[in-house]
């Protein structure tokens, strides 16, 4: 599964630098799959769409920090626990019940992003 940031977020920004996949962005900021990864060219997303890794994408949230699910690996392969949740002062980085992925899938996402 991926992690999501709830509306309890106070926009402190503690989570963003902790993400090894650069999957966390400030509210209103465009994101790119290539940010913090070695991925270039076309990328297949979880919903089946294909995007250019370097193309700017629409922000997931305009007001709060957000996590790009396609880039989130819950820190599997990097740390024993999601680092965003570990540093969040208000516990708003939580499991996203809408995105369930096995450890094998999460490790595959990590391998795809960090060649």
Backbone as XML, in Angstrom:
<?xml version="1.0"?>
<chain id="A" units="angstrom">
  <residue number="1" name="UNK">
    <atom name="N" x="0.834" y="-1.176" z="0.000"/>
    <atom name="CA" x="0.000" y="0.000" z="0.000"/>
    <atom name="C" x="0.876" y="1.234" z="0.000"/>
  </residue>
  <residue number="2" name="UNK">
    <atom name="N" x="0.298" y="2.332" z="-0.233"/>
    <atom name="CA" x="1.021" y="3.598" z="-0.184"/>
    <atom name="C" x="0.599" y="4.339" z="1.087"/>
  </residue>
  <residue number="3" name="UNK">
    <atom name="N" x="1.237" y="5.440" z="1.294"/>
    <atom name="CA" x="0.925" y="6.295" z="2.435"/>
    <atom name="C" x="0.193" y="7.520" z="1.898"/>
  </residue>
  <residue number="4" name="UNK">
    <atom name="N" x="-0.713" y="8.060" z="2.680"/>
    <atom name="CA" x="-1.380" y="9.306" z="2.317"/>
    <atom name="C" x="-1.203" y="10.302" z="3.453"/>
  </residue>
  <residue number="5" name="UNK">
    <atom name="N" x="-1.368" y="11.563" z="3.120"/>
    <atom name="CA" x="-1.306" y="12.635" z="4.106"/>
    <atom name="C" x="-2.727" y="13.136" z="4.307"/>
  </residue>
  <residue number="6" name="UNK">
    <atom name="N" x="-3.180" y="13.105" z="5.543"/>
    <atom name="CA" x="-4.562" y="13.482" z="5.849"/>
    <atom name="C" x="-4.706" y="14.993" z="6.012"/>
  </residue>
  <residue number="7" name="UNK">
    <atom name="N" x="-5.941" y="15.426" z="6.156"/>
    <atom name="CA" x="-6.234" y="16.852" z="6.296"/>
    <atom name="C" x="-5.755" y="17.435" z="7.628"/>
  </residue>
  <residue number="8" name="UNK">
    <atom name="N" x="-5.262" y="16.591" z="8.513"/>
    <atom name="CA" x="-4.690" y="17.088" z="9.770"/>
    <atom name="C" x="-3.303" y="17.693" z="9.558"/>
  </residue>
  <residue number="9" name="UNK">
    <atom name="N" x="-2.768" y="17.579" z="8.344"/>
    <atom name="CA" x="-1.438" y="18.101" z="8.011"/>
    <atom name="C" x="-1.349" y="19.590" z="8.364"/>
  </residue>
  <residue number="10" name="UNK">
    <atom name="N" x="-0.247" y="19.962" z="9.016"/>
    <atom name="CA" x="-0.029" y="21.363" z="9.376"/>
    <atom name="C" x="0.975" y="22.033" z="8.431"/>
  </residue>
  <residue number="11" name="UNK">
    <atom name="N" x="1.301" y="21.361" z="7.334"/>
    <atom name="CA" x="2.226" y="21.889" z="6.327"/>
    <atom name="C" x="3.585" y="22.261" z="6.895"/>
  </residue>
  <residue number="12" name="UNK">
    <atom name="N" x="4.089" y="21.442" z="7.815"/>
    <atom name="CA" x="5.391" y="21.738" z="8.416"/>
    <atom name="C" x="6.547" y="21.366" z="7.491"/>
  </residue>
  <residue number="13" name="UNK">
    <atom name="N" x="6.308" y="20.428" z="6.566"/>
    <atom name="CA" x="7.336" y="20.037" z="5.614"/>
    <atom name="C" x="8.351" y="19.030" z="6.127"/>
  </residue>
  <residue number="14" name="UNK">
    <atom name="N" x="8.170" y="18.507" z="7.335"/>
    <atom name="CA" x="9.134" y="17.558" z="7.901"/>
    <atom name="C" x="9.243" y="16.283" z="7.061"/>
  </residue>
  <residue number="15" name="UNK">
    <atom name="N" x="8.178" y="15.874" z="6.434"/>
    <atom name="CA" x="8.135" y="14.621" z="5.684"/>
    <atom name="C" x="8.893" y="14.678" z="4.367"/>
  </residue>
  <residue number="16" name="UNK">
    <atom name="N" x="8.809" y="15.790" z="3.679"/>
    <atom name="CA" x="9.328" y="15.884" z="2.308"/>
    <atom name="C" x="10.796" y="15.468" z="2.169"/>
  </residue>
  <residue number="17" name="UNK">
    <atom name="N" x="11.721" y="15.990" z="2.977"/>
    <atom name="CA" x="13.120" y="15.599" z="2.779"/>
    <atom name="C" x="13.434" y="14.170" z="3.221"/>
  </residue>
  <residue number="18" name="UNK">
    <atom name="N" x="12.533" y="13.530" z="3.942"/>
    <atom name="CA" x="12.763" y="12.168" z="4.425"/>
    <atom name="C" x="12.446" y="11.101" z="3.395"/>
  </residue>
  <residue number="19" name="UNK">
    <atom name="N" x="11.706" y="11.441" z="2.360"/>
    <atom name="CA" x="11.250" y="10.452" z="1.380"/>
    <atom name="C" x="12.383" y="10.062" z="0.433"/>
  </residue>
  <residue number="20" name="UNK">
    <atom name="N" x="12.773" y="8.780" z="0.416"/>
    <atom name="CA" x="13.864" y="8.347" z="-0.462"/>
    <atom name="C" x="13.473" y="8.304" z="-1.941"/>
  </residue>
  <residue number="21" name="UNK">
    <atom name="N" x="12.187" y="8.416" z="-2.232"/>
    <atom name="CA" x="11.705" y="8.369" z="-3.608"/>
    <atom name="C" x="11.273" y="9.730" z="-4.143"/>
  </residue>
  <residue number="22" name="UNK">
    <atom name="N" x="11.418" y="10.752" z="-3.345"/>
    <atom name="CA" x="10.910" y="12.075" z="-3.710"/>
    <atom name="C" x="9.451" y="11.989" z="-4.150"/>
  </residue>
  <residue number="23" name="UNK">
    <atom name="N" x="8.657" y="11.280" z="-3.350"/>
    <atom name="CA" x="7.239" y="11.102" z="-3.655"/>
    <atom name="C" x="6.363" y="12.129" z="-2.943"/>
  </residue>
  <residue number="24" name="UNK">
    <atom name="N" x="6.940" y="12.972" z="-2.100"/>
    <atom name="CA" x="6.173" y="13.940" z="-1.317"/>
    <atom name="C" x="6.433" y="15.345" z="-1.864"/>
  </residue>
  <residue number="25" name="UNK">
    <atom name="N" x="5.332" y="16.063" z="-2.065"/>
    <atom name="CA" x="5.403" y="17.409" z="-2.628"/>
    <atom name="C" x="4.562" y="18.373" z="-1.807"/>
  </residue>
  <residue number="26" name="UNK">
    <atom name="N" x="4.972" y="19.628" z="-1.821"/>
    <atom name="CA" x="4.208" y="20.678" z="-1.151"/>
    <atom name="C" x="2.916" y="20.919" z="-1.923"/>
  </residue>
  <residue number="27" name="UNK">
    <atom name="N" x="1.856" y="21.226" z="-1.215"/>
    <atom name="CA" x="0.582" y="21.515" z="-1.856"/>
    <atom name="C" x="0.729" y="22.554" z="-2.955"/>
  </residue>
  <residue number="28" name="UNK">
    <atom name="N" x="0.132" y="22.287" z="-4.112"/>
    <atom name="CA" x="0.187" y="23.201" z="-5.243"/>
    <atom name="C" x="1.379" y="23.001" z="-6.154"/>
  </residue>
  <residue number="29" name="UNK">
    <atom name="N" x="2.369" y="22.245" z="-5.709"/>
    <atom name="CA" x="3.569" y="22.018" z="-6.525"/>
    <atom name="C" x="3.320" y="20.917" z="-7.555"/>
  </residue>
  <residue number="30" name="UNK">
    <atom name="N" x="3.744" y="21.171" z="-8.793"/>
    <atom name="CA" x="3.690" y="20.132" z="-9.812"/>
    <atom name="C" x="4.717" y="19.061" z="-9.456"/>
  </residue>
  <residue number="31" name="UNK">
    <atom name="N" x="4.480" y="17.831" z="-9.903"/>
    <atom name="CA" x="5.421" y="16.748" z="-9.636"/>
    <atom name="C" x="5.849" y="16.105" z="-10.949"/>
  </residue>
  <residue number="32" name="UNK">
    <atom name="N" x="6.991" y="15.439" z="-10.879"/>
    <atom name="CA" x="7.528" y="14.690" z="-12.028"/>
    <atom name="C" x="7.979" y="13.324" z="-11.531"/>
  </residue>
  <residue number="33" name="UNK">
    <atom name="N" x="7.748" y="12.313" z="-12.326"/>
    <atom name="CA" x="8.201" y="10.981" z="-11.933"/>
    <atom name="C" x="9.716" y="10.937" z="-11.846"/>
  </residue>
  <residue number="34" name="UNK">
    <atom name="N" x="10.372" y="11.733" z="-12.655"/>
    <atom name="CA" x="11.835" y="11.729" z="-12.680"/>
    <atom name="C" x="12.461" y="12.401" z="-11.458"/>
  </residue>
  <residue number="35" name="UNK">
    <atom name="N" x="11.689" y="13.185" z="-10.714"/>
    <atom name="CA" x="12.229" y="13.855" z="-9.525"/>
    <atom name="C" x="12.790" y="12.826" z="-8.550"/>
  </residue>
  <residue number="36" name="UNK">
    <atom name="N" x="14.091" y="12.876" z="-8.316"/>
    <atom name="CA" x="14.721" y="11.997" z="-7.342"/>
    <atom name="C" x="14.841" y="10.549" z="-7.753"/>
  </residue>
  <residue number="37" name="UNK">
    <atom name="N" x="14.576" y="10.245" z="-9.021"/>
    <atom name="CA" x="14.685" y="8.863" z="-9.500"/>
    <atom name="C" x="15.580" y="8.843" z="-10.737"/>
  </residue>
  <residue number="38" name="UNK">
    <atom name="N" x="15.896" y="7.647" z="-11.195"/>
    <atom name="CA" x="16.678" y="7.508" z="-12.422"/>
    <atom name="C" x="15.785" y="7.258" z="-13.633"/>
  </residue>
  <residue number="39" name="UNK">
    <atom name="N" x="14.474" y="7.330" z="-13.451"/>
    <atom name="CA" x="13.525" y="7.027" z="-14.520"/>
    <atom name="C" x="13.478" y="8.160" z="-15.536"/>
  </residue>
  <residue number="40" name="UNK">
    <atom name="N" x="13.551" y="7.782" z="-16.794"/>
    <atom name="CA" x="13.453" y="8.721" z="-17.907"/>
    <atom name="C" x="12.535" y="8.105" z="-18.960"/>
  </residue>
  <residue number="41" name="UNK">
    <atom name="N" x="11.920" y="8.946" z="-19.765"/>
    <atom name="CA" x="11.056" y="8.451" z="-20.830"/>
    <atom name="C" x="9.680" y="8.059" z="-20.341"/>
  </residue>
  <residue number="42" name="UNK">
    <atom name="N" x="8.982" y="7.185" z="-21.082"/>
    <atom name="CA" x="7.614" y="6.808" z="-20.724"/>
    <atom name="C" x="7.562" y="5.954" z="-19.459"/>
  </residue>
  <residue number="43" name="UNK">
    <atom name="N" x="6.543" y="6.204" z="-18.629"/>
    <atom name="CA" x="6.335" y="5.471" z="-17.376"/>
    <atom name="C" x="4.895" y="4.999" z="-17.321"/>
  </residue>
  <residue number="44" name="UNK">
    <atom name="N" x="4.689" y="3.717" z="-17.025"/>
    <atom name="CA" x="3.341" y="3.182" z="-16.826"/>
    <atom name="C" x="2.925" y="3.445" z="-15.387"/>
  </residue>
  <residue number="45" name="UNK">
    <atom name="N" x="1.775" y="4.081" z="-15.220"/>
    <atom name="CA" x="1.274" y="4.433" z="-13.908"/>
    <atom name="C" x="0.354" y="3.331" z="-13.385"/>
  </residue>
  <residue number="46" name="UNK">
    <atom name="N" x="0.017" y="3.396" z="-12.097"/>
    <atom name="CA" x="-0.840" y="2.386" z="-11.471"/>
    <atom name="C" x="-2.209" y="2.299" z="-12.143"/>
  </residue>
  <residue number="47" name="UNK">
    <atom name="N" x="-2.705" y="3.416" z="-12.669"/>
    <atom name="CA" x="-4.029" y="3.414" z="-13.300"/>
    <atom name="C" x="-3.992" y="2.961" z="-14.756"/>
  </residue>
  <residue number="48" name="UNK">
    <atom name="N" x="-2.800" y="2.574" z="-15.243"/>
    <atom name="CA" x="-2.658" y="2.098" z="-16.616"/>
    <atom name="C" x="-2.264" y="3.175" z="-17.609"/>
  </residue>
  <residue number="49" name="UNK">
    <atom name="N" x="-2.316" y="4.421" z="-17.215"/>
    <atom name="CA" x="-1.906" y="5.494" z="-18.118"/>
    <atom name="C" x="-0.385" y="5.500" z="-18.256"/>
  </residue>
  <residue number="50" name="UNK">
    <atom name="N" x="0.080" y="6.154" z="-19.283"/>
    <atom name="CA" x="1.519" y="6.280" z="-19.528"/>
    <atom name="C" x="1.841" y="7.769" z="-19.592"/>
  </residue>
  <residue number="51" name="UNK">
    <atom name="N" x="2.860" y="8.171" z="-18.826"/>
    <atom name="CA" x="3.283" y="9.568" z="-18.825"/>
    <atom name="C" x="4.773" y="9.643" z="-19.148"/>
  </residue>
  <residue number="52" name="UNK">
    <atom name="N" x="5.224" y="10.821" z="-19.506"/>
    <atom name="CA" x="6.654" y="11.068" z="-19.679"/>
    <atom name="C" x="7.206" y="11.386" z="-18.295"/>
  </residue>
  <residue number="53" name="UNK">
    <atom name="N" x="8.245" y="10.681" z="-17.885"/>
    <atom name="CA" x="8.811" y="10.843" z="-16.543"/>
    <atom name="C" x="9.222" y="12.277" z="-16.246"/>
  </residue>
  <residue number="54" name="UNK">
    <atom name="N" x="9.624" y="13.018" z="-17.254"/>
    <atom name="CA" x="10.091" y="14.377" z="-17.038"/>
    <atom name="C" x="9.019" y="15.447" z="-17.178"/>
  </residue>
  <residue number="55" name="UNK">
    <atom name="N" x="7.809" y="15.047" z="-17.534"/>
    <atom name="CA" x="6.734" y="16.013" z="-17.741"/>
    <atom name="C" x="6.102" y="16.413" z="-16.407"/>
  </residue>
  <residue number="56" name="UNK">
    <atom name="N" x="5.846" y="17.697" z="-16.267"/>
    <atom name="CA" x="5.189" y="18.200" z="-15.057"/>
    <atom name="C" x="3.761" y="17.668" z="-14.995"/>
  </residue>
  <residue number="57" name="UNK">
    <atom name="N" x="3.376" y="17.195" z="-13.819"/>
    <atom name="CA" x="2.045" y="16.643" z="-13.591"/>
    <atom name="C" x="1.258" y="17.561" z="-12.651"/>
  </residue>
  <residue number="58" name="UNK">
    <atom name="N" x="-0.051" y="17.499" z="-12.759"/>
    <atom name="CA" x="-0.934" y="18.311" z="-11.933"/>
    <atom name="C" x="-0.778" y="17.943" z="-10.461"/>
  </residue>
  <residue number="59" name="UNK">
    <atom name="N" x="-0.714" y="18.939" z="-9.576"/>
    <atom name="CA" x="-0.614" y="18.637" z="-8.144"/>
    <atom name="C" x="-1.793" y="17.793" z="-7.674"/>
  </residue>
  <residue number="60" name="UNK">
    <atom name="N" x="-1.532" y="16.870" z="-6.774"/>
    <atom name="CA" x="-2.576" y="16.027" z="-6.200"/>
    <atom name="C" x="-3.404" y="16.847" z="-5.207"/>
  </residue>
  <residue number="61" name="UNK">
    <atom name="N" x="-2.776" y="17.790" z="-4.534"/>
    <atom name="CA" x="-3.444" y="18.670" z="-3.578"/>
    <atom name="C" x="-2.933" y="20.085" z="-3.795"/>
  </residue>
  <residue number="62" name="UNK">
    <atom name="N" x="-3.818" y="21.034" z="-3.648"/>
    <atom name="CA" x="-3.403" y="22.421" z="-3.792"/>
    <atom name="C" x="-3.040" y="23.047" z="-2.452"/>
  </residue>
  <residue number="63" name="UNK">
    <atom name="N" x="-3.569" y="22.497" z="-1.371"/>
    <atom name="CA" x="-3.420" y="23.131" z="-0.065"/>
    <atom name="C" x="-2.456" y="22.438" z="0.889"/>
  </residue>
  <residue number="64" name="UNK">
    <atom name="N" x="-2.347" y="21.119" z="0.795"/>
    <atom name="CA" x="-1.558" y="20.349" z="1.756"/>
    <atom name="C" x="-0.459" y="19.569" z="1.050"/>
  </residue>
  <residue number="65" name="UNK">
    <atom name="N" x="0.573" y="19.217" z="1.798"/>
    <atom name="CA" x="1.572" y="18.300" z="1.265"/>
    <atom name="C" x="0.851" y="17.039" z="0.801"/>
  </residue>
  <residue number="66" name="UNK">
    <atom name="N" x="1.381" y="16.399" z="-0.233"/>
    <atom name="CA" x="0.749" y="15.188" z="-0.747"/>
    <atom name="C" x="1.808" y="14.188" z="-1.181"/>
  </residue>
  <residue number="67" name="UNK">
    <atom name="N" x="1.386" y="12.927" z="-1.309"/>
    <atom name="CA" x="2.261" y="11.832" z="-1.712"/>
    <atom name="C" x="1.776" y="11.286" z="-3.052"/>
  </residue>
  <residue number="68" name="UNK">
    <atom name="N" x="2.686" y="11.145" z="-3.996"/>
    <atom name="CA" x="2.363" y="10.542" z="-5.296"/>
    <atom name="C" x="2.416" y="9.024" z="-5.101"/>
  </residue>
  <residue number="69" name="UNK">
    <atom name="N" x="1.260" y="8.386" z="-5.168"/>
    <atom name="CA" x="1.166" y="6.953" z="-4.888"/>
    <atom name="C" x="2.054" y="6.107" z="-5.792"/>
  </residue>
  <residue number="70" name="UNK">
    <atom name="N" x="2.161" y="6.501" z="-7.045"/>
    <atom name="CA" x="2.964" y="5.730" z="-7.992"/>
    <atom name="C" x="4.445" y="5.721" z="-7.621"/>
  </residue>
  <residue number="71" name="UNK">
    <atom name="N" x="4.892" y="6.673" z="-6.810"/>
    <atom name="CA" x="6.295" y="6.744" z="-6.407"/>
    <atom name="C" x="6.525" y="6.236" z="-4.981"/>
  </residue>
  <residue number="72" name="UNK">
    <atom name="N" x="5.473" y="6.083" z="-4.201"/>
    <atom name="CA" x="5.611" y="5.678" z="-2.795"/>
    <atom name="C" x="5.857" y="4.171" z="-2.675"/>
  </residue>
  <residue number="73" name="UNK">
    <atom name="N" x="6.908" y="3.830" z="-1.947"/>
    <atom name="CA" x="7.207" y="2.417" z="-1.675"/>
    <atom name="C" x="7.132" y="2.120" z="-0.178"/>
  </residue>
  <residue number="74" name="UNK">
    <atom name="N" x="6.548" y="3.046" z="0.587"/>
    <atom name="CA" x="6.500" y="2.915" z="2.048"/>
    <atom name="C" x="7.895" y="2.742" z="2.636"/>
  </residue>
  <residue number="75" name="UNK">
    <atom name="N" x="8.885" y="3.199" z="1.927"/>
    <atom name="CA" x="10.301" y="3.114" z="2.317"/>
    <atom name="C" x="10.830" y="1.679" z="2.332"/>
  </residue>
  <residue number="76" name="UNK">
    <atom name="N" x="10.063" y="0.726" z="1.774"/>
    <atom name="CA" x="10.512" y="-0.660" z="1.685"/>
    <atom name="C" x="11.799" y="-0.693" z="0.854"/>
  </residue>
  <residue number="77" name="UNK">
    <atom name="N" x="12.781" y="-1.377" z="1.364"/>
    <atom name="CA" x="14.067" y="-1.452" z="0.703"/>
    <atom name="C" x="15.025" y="-0.352" z="1.119"/>
  </residue>
  <residue number="78" name="UNK">
    <atom name="N" x="14.514" y="0.618" z="1.849"/>
    <atom name="CA" x="15.338" y="1.715" z="2.356"/>
    <atom name="C" x="15.386" y="1.716" z="3.892"/>
  </residue>
  <residue number="79" name="UNK">
    <atom name="N" x="14.197" y="1.626" z="4.505"/>
    <atom name="CA" x="14.070" y="1.741" z="5.963"/>
    <atom name="C" x="13.071" y="0.705" z="6.476"/>
  </residue>
  <residue number="80" name="UNK">
    <atom name="N" x="13.041" y="0.518" z="7.787"/>
    <atom name="CA" x="12.125" y="-0.445" z="8.399"/>
    <atom name="C" x="10.701" y="0.077" z="8.510"/>
  </residue>
  <residue number="81" name="UNK">
    <atom name="N" x="10.511" y="1.384" z="8.368"/>
    <atom name="CA" x="9.186" y="1.981" z="8.456"/>
    <atom name="C" x="9.139" y="3.217" z="7.564"/>
  </residue>
  <residue number="82" name="UNK">
    <atom name="N" x="7.928" y="3.625" z="7.158"/>
    <atom name="CA" x="7.821" y="4.839" z="6.351"/>
    <atom name="C" x="8.371" y="6.043" z="7.122"/>
  </residue>
  <residue number="83" name="UNK">
    <atom name="N" x="9.334" y="6.711" z="6.533"/>
    <atom name="CA" x="9.987" y="7.815" z="7.225"/>
    <atom name="C" x="9.101" y="9.040" z="7.369"/>
  </residue>
  <residue number="84" name="UNK">
    <atom name="N" x="8.179" y="9.243" z="6.443"/>
    <atom name="CA" x="7.265" y="10.374" z="6.567"/>
    <atom name="C" x="6.435" y="10.238" z="7.841"/>
  </residue>
  <residue number="85" name="UNK">
    <atom name="N" x="5.934" y="9.026" z="8.098"/>
    <atom name="CA" x="5.143" y="8.787" z="9.303"/>
    <atom name="C" x="5.996" y="8.901" z="10.561"/>
  </residue>
  <residue number="86" name="UNK">
    <atom name="N" x="7.244" y="8.477" z="10.464"/>
    <atom name="CA" x="8.131" y="8.508" z="11.630"/>
    <atom name="C" x="8.437" y="9.937" z="12.080"/>
  </residue>
  <residue number="87" name="UNK">
    <atom name="N" x="8.502" y="10.880" z="11.148"/>
    <atom name="CA" x="8.863" y="12.256" z="11.513"/>
    <atom name="C" x="7.673" y="13.204" z="11.629"/>
  </residue>
  <residue number="88" name="UNK">
    <atom name="N" x="6.497" y="12.766" z="11.255"/>
    <atom name="CA" x="5.329" y="13.640" z="11.264"/>
    <atom name="C" x="4.920" y="13.992" z="12.697"/>
  </residue>
  <residue number="89" name="UNK">
    <atom name="N" x="4.898" y="15.284" z="13.029"/>
    <atom name="CA" x="4.559" y="15.676" z="14.399"/>
    <atom name="C" x="3.083" y="15.540" z="14.747"/>
  </residue>
  <residue number="90" name="UNK">
    <atom name="N" x="2.214" y="15.386" z="13.735"/>
    <atom name="CA" x="0.778" y="15.281" z="14.016"/>
    <atom name="C" x="0.185" y="13.952" z="13.529"/>
  </residue>
  <residue number="91" name="UNK">
    <atom name="N" x="1.030" y="13.011" z="13.189"/>
    <atom name="CA" x="0.594" y="11.678" z="12.760"/>
    <atom name="C" x="-0.426" y="11.704" z="11.624"/>
  </residue>
  <residue number="92" name="UNK">
    <atom name="N" x="-0.158" y="12.526" z="10.606"/>
    <atom name="CA" x="-1.088" y="12.586" z="9.484"/>
    <atom name="C" x="-0.613" y="11.790" z="8.267"/>
  </residue>
  <residue number="93" name="UNK">
    <atom name="N" x="0.537" y="11.141" z="8.355"/>
    <atom name="CA" x="1.011" y="10.256" z="7.287"/>
    <atom name="C" x="0.584" y="8.841" z="7.675"/>
  </residue>
  <residue number="94" name="UNK">
    <atom name="N" x="-0.447" y="8.340" z="6.996"/>
    <atom name="CA" x="-1.064" y="7.071" z="7.381"/>
    <atom name="C" x="-1.211" y="6.159" z="6.163"/>
  </residue>
  <residue number="95" name="UNK">
    <atom name="N" x="-1.480" y="4.884" z="6.423"/>
    <atom name="CA" x="-1.724" y="3.934" z="5.347"/>
    <atom name="C" x="-2.907" y="4.399" z="4.502"/>
  </residue>
  <residue number="96" name="UNK">
    <atom name="N" x="-2.760" y="4.295" z="3.196"/>
    <atom name="CA" x="-3.848" y="4.634" z="2.286"/>
    <atom name="C" x="-4.541" y="3.341" z="1.889"/>
  </residue>
  <residue number="97" name="UNK">
    <atom name="N" x="-5.723" y="3.152" z="2.425"/>
    <atom name="CA" x="-6.473" y="1.914" z="2.194"/>
    <atom name="C" x="-6.868" y="1.723" z="0.736"/>
  </residue>
  <residue number="98" name="UNK">
    <atom name="N" x="-6.767" y="2.757" z="-0.082"/>
    <atom name="CA" x="-7.123" y="2.645" z="-1.500"/>
    <atom name="C" x="-5.982" y="2.131" z="-2.366"/>
  </residue>
  <residue number="99" name="UNK">
    <atom name="N" x="-4.783" y="2.028" z="-1.809"/>
    <atom name="CA" x="-3.620" y="1.569" z="-2.562"/>
    <atom name="C" x="-2.907" y="0.467" z="-1.780"/>
  </residue>
  <residue number="100" name="UNK">
    <atom name="N" x="-3.265" y="-0.762" z="-2.039"/>
    <atom name="CA" x="-2.671" y="-1.910" z="-1.361"/>
    <atom name="C" x="-1.680" y="-2.587" z="-2.289"/>
  </residue>
  <residue number="101" name="UNK">
    <atom name="N" x="-0.437" y="-2.708" z="-1.826"/>
    <atom name="CA" x="0.597" y="-3.360" z="-2.622"/>
    <atom name="C" x="1.419" y="-4.273" z="-1.716"/>
  </residue>
  <residue number="102" name="UNK">
    <atom name="N" x="1.817" y="-5.407" z="-2.253"/>
    <atom name="CA" x="2.635" y="-6.347" z="-1.489"/>
    <atom name="C" x="4.057" y="-5.819" z="-1.364"/>
  </residue>
  <residue number="103" name="UNK">
    <atom name="N" x="4.828" y="-6.411" z="-0.461"/>
    <atom name="CA" x="6.228" y="-6.037" z="-0.312"/>
    <atom name="C" x="6.977" y="-6.285" z="-1.620"/>
  </residue>
  <residue number="104" name="UNK">
    <atom name="N" x="6.628" y="-7.351" z="-2.309"/>
    <atom name="CA" x="7.258" y="-7.670" z="-3.590"/>
    <atom name="C" x="7.017" y="-6.564" z="-4.620"/>
  </residue>
  <residue number="105" name="UNK">
    <atom name="N" x="5.793" y="-6.065" z="-4.688"/>
    <atom name="CA" x="5.460" y="-4.985" z="-5.619"/>
    <atom name="C" x="6.200" y="-3.705" z="-5.221"/>
  </residue>
  <residue number="106" name="UNK">
    <atom name="N" x="6.244" y="-3.408" z="-3.923"/>
    <atom name="CA" x="6.937" y="-2.207" z="-3.454"/>
    <atom name="C" x="8.428" y="-2.272" z="-3.781"/>
  </residue>
  <residue number="107" name="UNK">
    <atom name="N" x="9.035" y="-3.441" z="-3.609"/>
    <atom name="CA" x="10.448" y="-3.605" z="-3.962"/>
    <atom name="C" x="10.658" y="-3.459" z="-5.467"/>
  </residue>
  <residue number="108" name="UNK">
    <atom name="N" x="9.689" y="-3.918" z="-6.253"/>
    <atom name="CA" x="9.760" y="-3.755" z="-7.698"/>
    <atom name="C" x="9.684" y="-2.289" z="-8.103"/>
  </residue>
  <residue number="109" name="UNK">
    <atom name="N" x="8.817" y="-1.524" z="-7.425"/>
    <atom name="CA" x="8.741" y="-0.079" z="-7.692"/>
    <atom name="C" x="10.077" y="0.587" z="-7.340"/>
  </residue>
  <residue number="110" name="UNK">
    <atom name="N" x="10.659" y="0.201" z="-6.226"/>
    <atom name="CA" x="11.948" y="0.766" z="-5.818"/>
    <atom name="C" x="13.000" y="0.480" z="-6.885"/>
  </residue>
  <residue number="111" name="UNK">
    <atom name="N" x="13.063" y="-0.775" z="-7.331"/>
    <atom name="CA" x="14.060" y="-1.169" z="-8.337"/>
    <atom name="C" x="13.870" y="-0.402" z="-9.636"/>
  </residue>
  <residue number="112" name="UNK">
    <atom name="N" x="12.623" y="-0.148" z="-10.004"/>
    <atom name="CA" x="12.304" y="0.585" z="-11.231"/>
    <atom name="C" x="12.764" y="2.041" z="-11.133"/>
  </residue>
  <residue number="113" name="UNK">
    <atom name="N" x="12.653" y="2.622" z="-9.948"/>
    <atom name="CA" x="12.967" y="4.046" z="-9.786"/>
    <atom name="C" x="14.429" y="4.333" z="-9.521"/>
  </residue>
  <residue number="114" name="UNK">
    <atom name="N" x="15.146" y="3.343" z="-8.986"/>
    <atom name="CA" x="16.520" y="3.581" z="-8.568"/>
    <atom name="C" x="17.460" y="2.531" z="-9.171"/>
  </residue>
  <residue number="115" name="UNK">
    <atom name="N" x="17.746" y="2.712" z="-10.444"/>
    <atom name="CA" x="18.613" y="1.761" z="-11.162"/>
    <atom name="C" x="20.064" y="2.023" z="-10.821"/>
  </residue>
</chain>
